[in-house]
Amino acid sequence: MAGKIKVMCDKIIAQRANGNPVVEKLTKTKLVLKGINPEQFTASSPDDPLIIAKLVQIGKDLGVAL
């Protein structure tokens, strides 16, 4: 399923921000600092197992259920 990375990034950002644009920007910045630029991925981006594993770990660290 292409686009899984995009869905995971969006889910992390949405759950952390809870509608707050400042927290949304902060969460995107945290993802970039951890090596994943959410703006880089689209719904047609191929799924990379290494990036998916990294997102799962980031989700656990941030307290987000993926």
C-alpha positions as CSV (number, residue, x, y, z in Angstrom):
1,M,0.0,0.0,0.0
2,A,1.7,3.2,-1.2
3,G,1.3,6.2,1.0
4,K,1.5,4.5,4.4
5,I,4.3,6.8,5.5
6,K,2.2,9.8,4.7
7,V,-0.7,8.4,6.7
8,M,1.5,7.7,9.6
9,C,3.1,11.1,9.6
10,D,-0.4,12.8,9.4
11,K,-1.7,10.6,12.2
12,I,1.3,11.5,14.5
13,I,0.9,15.2,13.8
14,A,-2.9,15.2,14.2
15,Q,-2.9,13.3,17.5
16,R,-0.2,15.4,19.0
17,A,-1.5,18.8,17.8
18,N,-5.2,18.1,18.5
19,G,-6.1,21.1,16.4
20,N,-3.5,23.5,17.7
21,P,-1.4,24.9,14.8
22,V,1.6,25.8,17.0
23,V,1.8,22.2,18.3
24,E,1.3,20.9,14.7
25,K,4.3,23.0,13.5
26,L,6.4,21.8,16.5
27,T,5.6,18.2,15.8
28,K,6.6,18.6,12.2
29,T,9.8,20.1,13.3
30,K,10.4,17.2,15.7
31,L,9.9,14.7,12.9
32,V,12.4,16.6,10.7
33,L,14.9,16.7,13.5
34,K,14.5,12.9,13.8
35,G,15.2,12.5,10.1
36,I,11.7,12.3,8.5
37,N,10.4,15.3,6.6
38,P,6.6,14.9,6.5
39,E,6.3,17.3,3.6
40,Q,8.5,15.0,1.4
41,F,5.9,12.2,1.4
42,T,2.7,12.0,-0.6
43,A,-0.1,9.4,-1.0
44,S,1.8,7.9,-3.9
45,S,5.2,7.7,-2.2
46,P,6.6,4.1,-2.0
47,D,6.6,2.5,1.5
48,D,10.1,2.1,3.0
49,P,10.2,-0.4,5.8
50,L,13.0,1.4,7.6
51,I,11.1,4.7,7.6
52,I,7.9,3.0,8.8
53,A,9.9,1.3,11.7
54,K,11.3,4.7,12.6
55,L,7.9,6.3,12.6
56,V,6.5,3.5,14.8
57,Q,9.4,4.3,17.3
58,I,8.8,8.0,17.1
59,G,5.1,7.4,17.7
60,K,5.9,5.4,20.8
61,D,8.3,8.1,22.0
62,L,5.6,10.8,21.5
63,G,2.8,8.7,23.0
64,V,0.9,8.4,19.8
65,A,-0.9,5.1,19.0
66,L,-0.3,4.1,15.3
